[in-house]
Amino acid sequence: MKKNRITLLAALITLMLVTGPAFGHTLFMNLTDNEDGTVSVEGMFSTGAMAANLPLYLMDKNEKKILKLKLDENGEAEFNIPDQPYTVFLDGGPGHTVREDGPMKKSQ
């Protein structure tokens, strides 16, 4: 019985050592006001991997979706600035989400 516990413990430690680093990354998002009424978004993980094909949402102040987009294979997207205040939400899955208020249109 003791041998089984030691084997199980060794297996769990090995699993944590192998899979731990795979989950040790953070999602980053960069919003750029292009000064032409559009915003560019770039998503990247702290490992240097691009956040390719992740869903991107524009939400109003009541958390209602204004627009749903998807980052391209380079982890980039571009959209027209909405007429109302909004938040950009990048969804990389549980524990890997980023929210940031988006820039507003410039007064002319």
NURO-234145 format. One record per residue (C-alpha): residue number from 1; residue in three letters; x, z, y. Coordinates in nm, 4 decimals, padded with zeros to 6 digits. Last residue first. Layout:
BEGIN
+------+------+----------+----------+----------+
: resi : resn :        X :        Z :        Y :
+------+------+----------+----------+----------+
:  NUM :  ALA :        X :        Z :        Y :
...
+------+------+----------+----------+----------+
END
This chain:
BEGIN
+------+------+----------+----------+----------+
: resi : resn :        X :        Z :        Y :
+------+------+----------+----------+----------+
:  108 :  GLN : -01.3530 : -03.5037 :  06.7559 :
:  107 :  SER : -01.3785 : -03.1701 :  06.5829 :
:  106 :  LYS : -01.1587 : -03.1485 :  06.2718 :
:  105 :  LYS : -01.3341 : -03.1326 :  05.9377 :
:  104 :  MET : -01.2894 : -02.8039 :  05.7542 :
:  103 :  PRO : -01.0021 : -02.7076 :  05.5246 :
:  102 :  GLY : -01.0932 : -02.5743 :  05.1801 :
:  101 :  ASP : -01.1219 : -02.2091 :  05.0864 :
:  100 :  GLU : -00.9147 : -02.1398 :  04.7771 :
:   99 :  ARG : -00.9986 : -02.0544 :  04.4182 :
:   98 :  VAL : -00.7656 : -02.0725 :  04.1171 :
:   97 :  THR : -00.8484 : -02.0328 :  03.7487 :
:   96 :  HIS : -00.6279 : -01.9678 :  03.4478 :
:   95 :  GLY : -00.7478 : -01.6450 :  03.2886 :
:   94 :  PRO : -01.0157 : -01.8256 :  03.0908 :
:   93 :  GLY : -00.9812 : -02.2031 :  03.1317 :
:   92 :  GLY : -00.7792 : -02.4158 :  03.3743 :
:   91 :  ASP : -01.0630 : -02.4398 :  03.6239 :
:   90 :  LEU : -00.9687 : -02.5315 :  03.9804 :
:   89 :  PHE : -01.2212 : -02.4038 :  04.2367 :
:   88 :  VAL : -01.2160 : -02.5385 :  04.5929 :
:   87 :  THR : -01.4288 : -02.3313 :  04.8291 :
:   86 :  TYR : -01.6605 : -02.4765 :  05.0893 :
:   85 :  PRO : -01.7768 : -02.4515 :  05.4508 :
:   84 :  GLN : -02.0170 : -02.7363 :  05.5328 :
:   83 :  ASP : -01.9726 : -03.1004 :  05.6337 :
:   82 :  PRO : -01.7739 : -03.1734 :  05.3162 :
:   81 :  ILE : -01.4141 : -03.3015 :  05.3392 :
:   80 :  ASN : -01.3802 : -03.6262 :  05.1449 :
:   79 :  PHE : -01.1975 : -03.5905 :  04.8141 :
:   78 :  GLU : -00.8567 : -03.6431 :  04.6567 :
:   77 :  ALA : -00.7265 : -03.5499 :  04.3129 :
:   76 :  GLU : -00.3936 : -03.4718 :  04.1463 :
:   75 :  GLY : -00.2679 : -03.3227 :  03.8170 :
:   74 :  ASN : -00.0652 : -03.6341 :  03.7338 :
:   73 :  GLU : -00.3091 : -03.7365 :  03.4577 :
:   72 :  ASP : -00.5931 : -03.7172 :  03.7113 :
:   71 :  LEU : -00.7640 : -03.3992 :  03.8266 :
:   70 :  LYS : -01.1378 : -03.3996 :  03.7629 :
:   69 :  LEU : -01.4158 : -03.3779 :  04.0166 :
:   68 :  LYS : -01.7444 : -03.1909 :  04.0554 :
:   67 :  LEU : -01.9093 : -03.1769 :  04.3972 :
:   66 :  ILE : -02.1305 : -02.9409 :  04.5958 :
:   65 :  LYS : -02.1619 : -02.6798 :  04.3243 :
:   64 :  LYS : -02.3552 : -02.3711 :  04.4319 :
:   63 :  GLU : -02.1440 : -02.0562 :  04.4729 :
:   62 :  ASN : -02.3619 : -01.9404 :  04.7656 :
:   61 :  LYS : -02.0822 : -02.0157 :  05.0159 :
:   60 :  ASP : -02.0670 : -02.3764 :  04.8900 :
:   59 :  MET : -01.8612 : -02.4817 :  04.5884 :
:   58 :  LEU : -01.6265 : -02.7765 :  04.5427 :
:   57 :  TYR : -01.5292 : -02.8013 :  04.1776 :
:   56 :  LEU : -01.2176 : -02.9227 :  03.9952 :
:   55 :  PRO : -01.2064 : -02.9847 :  03.6211 :
:   54 :  LEU : -00.8596 : -03.0177 :  03.4636 :
:   53 :  ASN : -00.7350 : -03.3643 :  03.3638 :
:   52 :  ALA : -00.3648 : -03.2911 :  03.4140 :
:   51 :  ALA : -00.2542 : -02.9523 :  03.5456 :
:   50 :  MET :  00.1075 : -03.0691 :  03.5692 :
:   49 :  ALA :  00.3606 : -02.8765 :  03.3636 :
:   48 :  GLY :  00.6294 : -02.6961 :  03.5642 :
:   47 :  THR :  00.5998 : -02.3762 :  03.3594 :
:   46 :  SER :  00.4261 : -02.2133 :  03.6561 :
:   45 :  PHE :  00.1358 : -02.4514 :  03.5959 :
:   44 :  MET :  00.0498 : -02.7267 :  03.8396 :
:   43 :  GLY : -00.2519 : -02.8534 :  04.0294 :
:   42 :  GLU : -00.2379 : -03.0872 :  04.3289 :
:   41 :  VAL : -00.5291 : -03.1409 :  04.5630 :
:   40 :  SER : -00.5490 : -03.3919 :  04.8474 :
:   39 :  VAL : -00.8079 : -03.3421 :  05.1208 :
:   38 :  THR : -00.9853 : -03.6150 :  05.3158 :
:   37 :  GLY : -01.1184 : -03.6491 :  05.6702 :
:   36 :  ASP : -00.8133 : -03.8370 :  05.7940 :
:   35 :  GLU : -00.5837 : -03.5419 :  05.8720 :
:   34 :  ASN : -00.4636 : -03.5424 :  05.5078 :
:   33 :  ASP : -00.5508 : -03.1740 :  05.4746 :
:   32 :  THR : -00.3388 : -03.0659 :  05.1769 :
:   31 :  LEU : -00.4558 : -02.8219 :  04.9100 :
:   30 :  ASN : -00.2003 : -02.6910 :  04.6578 :
:   29 :  MET : -00.3172 : -02.5269 :  04.3373 :
:   28 :  PHE : -00.1225 : -02.3012 :  04.1018 :
:   27 :  LEU : -00.2035 : -02.2005 :  03.7444 :
:   26 :  THR :  00.0080 : -01.9258 :  03.5897 :
:   25 :  HIS :  00.1946 : -01.9296 :  03.2618 :
:   24 :  GLY :  00.2683 : -01.6729 :  02.9935 :
:   23 :  PHE :  00.0143 : -01.7912 :  02.7368 :
:   22 :  ALA :  00.2635 : -01.9942 :  02.5341 :
:   21 :  PRO :  00.5226 : -01.7182 :  02.5798 :
:   20 :  GLY :  00.3053 : -01.4738 :  02.3830 :
:   19 :  THR :  00.2350 : -01.7077 :  02.0902 :
:   18 :  VAL :  00.5660 : -01.6736 :  01.9055 :
:   17 :  LEU :  00.6473 : -01.3121 :  01.9871 :
:   16 :  MET :  00.2889 : -01.1980 :  01.9313 :
:   15 :  LEU :  00.2685 : -01.3783 :  01.5965 :
:   14 :  THR :  00.5997 : -01.2284 :  01.4821 :
:   13 :  ILE :  00.4820 : -00.8802 :  01.5737 :
:   12 :  LEU :  00.1555 : -00.9349 :  01.3861 :
:   11 :  ALA :  00.3342 : -01.0649 :  01.0758 :
:   10 :  ALA :  00.5770 : -00.7710 :  01.0751 :
:    9 :  LEU :  00.2861 : -00.5272 :  01.1027 :
:    8 :  LEU :  00.1045 : -00.6988 :  00.8155 :
:    7 :  THR :  00.4160 : -00.6895 :  00.5972 :
:    6 :  ILE :  00.4752 : -00.3221 :  00.6809 :
:    5 :  ARG :  00.1131 : -00.2406 :  00.6035 :
:    4 :  ASN :  00.1282 : -00.4306 :  00.2713 :
:    3 :  LYS :  00.4495 : -00.2489 :  00.1718 :
:    2 :  LYS :  00.2841 :  00.0878 :  00.2393 :
:    1 :  MET :  00.0000 :  00.0000 :  00.0000 :
+------+------+----------+----------+----------+
END
